[in-house]
Amino acid sequence: MGQFDETVKFNVDESRAKHVKEILTNVYKTLEERDYNPINQLVGYLQSGDPAYIPRQNEARNQIRHVDRDEIIEVLVRTYIDREINE
């Protein structure tokens, strides 16, 4: 089997997920305070990795830079699945 034939397992533990959610909440609120569209800004950051999408206010940029984007995506997908599919 080649290296791309096996499924890779990715997992964020619950305490880390809680930490990511707290950071996302702060970033979201900060973006709202600055009159940005929080969803558009977060998508821009997640796609590009460019921290310029996130303001420095409330330490939002510094906080989000210390979290791997894959972890953020996992938390977002897990939250969506838990709310929409596993009701």
C-alpha positions in Angstrom: 0.0 0.0 0.0 1.2 3.5 -0.8 1.4 6.3 1.8 -1.9 7.7 0.6 -3.9 4.5 1.0 -4.2 4.6 4.8 -6.6 6.8 6.7 -4.9 9.2 9.1 -6.6 9.7 12.4 -6.9 13.3 13.8 -8.3 14.0 17.2 -8.5 17.0 19.5 -9.1 16.1 23.1 -12.0 17.7 25.0 -10.0 20.1 27.2 -8.2 21.4 24.1 -11.5 21.7 22.2 -12.9 23.8 25.1 -9.8 26.1 24.9 -10.3 26.5 21.1 -14.0 27.3 21.6 -13.0 30.0 24.1 -10.5 31.6 21.7 -13.1 31.4 18.8 -15.6 33.2 21.1 -13.2 36.0 21.9 -12.2 36.3 18.2 -15.8 36.3 17.1 -16.8 39.0 19.6 -13.8 41.1 18.8 -14.6 41.0 15.1 -18.2 42.1 15.8 -16.9 44.9 18.0 -14.7 46.1 15.1 -17.8 45.9 12.7 -16.3 43.1 10.6 -18.3 40.1 9.3 -16.9 37.5 11.7 -17.7 34.5 9.5 -16.0 36.0 6.4 -13.0 37.0 8.4 -12.7 33.6 10.1 -13.1 31.8 6.7 -10.4 34.1 5.2 -8.0 33.2 8.1 -8.7 29.5 8.0 -8.2 29.3 4.2 -5.1 31.5 4.0 -3.5 31.3 7.5 -2.9 35.0 7.3 -3.4 36.5 10.7 -4.2 39.9 9.2 -7.8 38.8 9.0 -8.0 38.9 12.8 -7.6 42.2 14.7 -5.1 42.6 17.5 -7.8 44.0 19.8 -8.5 41.8 22.9 -5.5 39.7 22.1 -7.6 38.0 19.4 -4.8 37.7 16.8 -2.3 36.5 19.3 -4.7 33.9 20.7 -5.7 32.5 17.3 -2.1 32.2 16.1 -1.4 29.8 19.0 -4.0 27.3 17.8 -3.5 25.0 14.8 -6.0 25.8 12.1 -6.8 22.0 11.8 -7.9 22.1 15.4 -10.2 25.0 14.8 -11.7 23.3 11.8 -12.3 20.1 13.8 -14.0 22.0 16.6 -16.2 23.8 14.1 -17.2 20.6 12.3 -17.7 18.6 15.5 -19.9 21.4 16.9 -22.0 21.5 13.7 -22.4 17.8 13.6 -23.4 17.6 17.3 -26.0 20.3 16.9 -27.5 19.5 13.4 -27.1 15.8 13.0 -26.9 14.3 16.5 -29.9 16.2 18.0 
